[in-house]
């Protein structure tokens, strides 16, 4: 997967901002998304992020696309899913 022509899919996010958020984040999924964003902003393309962390390239790309949402929180956290709660904690 290649970087877009402007070199950044998430121009409104900085490496510094991602580092600040990572320092305080406790949600595992949000940490993965922020880590992918940090690596991407540092110049690592999604296919190299896949190689480094084992996350599928398409998943990384989808996470990066989420940062284009109007609400930043929508990029980090999933909506509550309907249905029965998991039995395992």
C-alpha positions in Angstrom: 0.0 0.0 0.0 1.4 3.4 -0.9 1.3 6.7 0.8 -1.1 9.2 -0.8 0.4 11.8 -3.1 0.5 14.4 -0.3 2.4 11.9 1.8 0.0 11.9 4.7 -3.5 10.4 5.1 -4.0 12.1 8.4 -2.6 15.7 8.0 -4.5 17.0 11.1 -2.7 14.8 13.5 0.9 15.2 14.6 3.4 12.7 16.0 3.6 14.9 19.2 -0.2 14.8 19.7 -0.2 11.0 19.2 2.5 10.5 21.7 0.6 12.6 24.3 -2.5 10.5 23.7 -0.6 7.2 24.0 0.9 8.2 27.3 -2.5 8.4 28.9 -4.5 5.8 26.9 -5.6 2.5 28.6 -7.9 1.0 26.0 -6.0 -1.7 24.1 -7.7 -1.1 20.7 -7.1 2.7 21.0 -3.5 2.0 21.8 -3.1 -0.1 18.6 -4.7 2.6 16.5 -2.6 5.3 18.0 0.6 3.2 17.6 -0.3 2.7 13.9 -0.9 6.4 13.5 2.4 7.2 15.2 4.4 4.9 13.0 2.6 6.2 9.9 3.3 9.8 10.8 6.9 8.9 11.4 7.1 7.8 7.8 6.4 4.0 7.9 3.9 3.0 5.3 1.0 0.6 6.2 2.6 -2.4 4.7 5.7 -1.9 6.8 3.5 -1.4 9.9 2.0 -4.8 9.1 5.5 -6.3 8.9 6.5 -4.7 12.2 3.4 -5.4 14.3 1.6 -8.2 12.4 -1.6 -6.2 12.0 -3.0 -6.7 8.5 -2.2 -3.9 6.1 -5.9 -3.3 5.3 -6.7 -3.0 9.0 -4.0 -0.5 9.5 -5.3 1.5 6.5 -8.8 1.3 7.9 -7.6 2.6 11.3 -5.8 5.5 9.6 -8.9 6.3 7.6 -10.9 6.5 10.8 -8.7 9.5 11.9 -10.5 11.5 9.1 -13.8 11.3 11.1 -15.1 14.7 12.3 -14.9 13.5 15.9 -11.5 12.3 17.0 -13.0 10.0 19.6 -14.7 8.0 16.8 -11.3 7.1 15.5 -10.1 5.6 18.7 -13.1 3.8 20.2 -15.6 1.4 18.8 -19.3 1.9 19.3 -21.0 -0.4 21.8 -22.1 -3.6 20.1 -25.6 -4.9 20.6 -26.2 -8.3 22.1 -25.3 -10.3 25.1 -22.2 -9.3 27.0 -19.2 -11.7 26.8 -19.1 -14.4 29.4 -15.4 -14.2 29.9 -13.8 -11.2 31.6 
